[in-house]
Amino acid sequence: MTYNIGIIQGDGTGPEVITEARKVLTAATKLYKIKINEIPLDINGESYLKTGKLISKEEFNIIKNFHDKPLTFKWNKLLNK
């Protein structure tokens, strides 16, 4: 089975944290013999300043298809603003 994992690089301390988290994901794929498909998402402060949106409809539609999406119900409300 392949799991889709959204990679939100963020800004501030986010990039360093995500870099290390990706190393953990890589190790987990080998240990548990699973596959992941990393999908980069441009959800951060810089993107918000450019577009005025926290998340685009395209990114929301990508996230809807992820295996685990605990925050999408909140994002749906954000898209309607």
VENBEL-V411391 format. One record per pair of residues at least 4 apart in sequence whose C-alpha atoms are under 7 Angstrom apart, sorted by sequence separation. I is the first residue (numbers start at 1). GAP is how many residues later the second one is. D is the distance in Angstrom with one decimal. If there is no record, write none. Layout:
I	GAP	D
I	GAP	D
This chain:
10	4	4.8
11	4	6.1
13	4	6.6
14	4	6.1
15	4	6.1
16	4	6.5
17	4	6.1
18	4	6.1
19	4	6.7
20	4	6.6
21	4	6.3
22	4	6.2
23	4	6.3
24	4	6.1
25	4	6.2
26	4	6.7
27	4	6.2
28	4	5.8
29	4	5.3
30	4	6.9
43	4	6.3
44	4	6.3
45	4	6.2
46	4	6.4
47	4	6.1
48	4	4.9
55	4	6.4
56	4	6.2
57	4	6.1
58	4	6.3
59	4	6.2
60	4	6.2
71	4	6.6
72	4	6.1
73	4	6.9
74	4	6.6
75	4	6.3
76	4	6.8
9	5	6.0
10	5	6.0
29	5	4.8
42	5	6.6
48	5	5.1
55	5	6.7
9	6	5.1
29	6	5.9
48	6	5.4
63	6	7.0
64	8	6.9
9	9	6.1
43	11	6.7
43	12	6.0
41	18	6.8
57	22	7.0
5	31	6.6
7	31	6.3
2	32	6.6
3	32	6.3
4	32	5.8
5	32	6.0
6	32	6.0
7	32	5.7
8	32	6.3
1	33	6.5
2	33	4.6
3	33	4.7
4	33	4.8
5	33	4.9
6	33	4.8
7	33	4.6
8	33	5.2
10	33	6.5
11	33	6.2
1	34	6.4
2	34	5.2
3	34	6.0
4	34	6.1
5	34	6.0
6	34	5.9
7	34	5.8
8	34	6.5
10	34	4.8
11	34	6.7
2	35	6.7
4	35	6.9
6	35	6.4
8	35	6.1
4	62	5.6
4	63	6.7
3	64	6.6
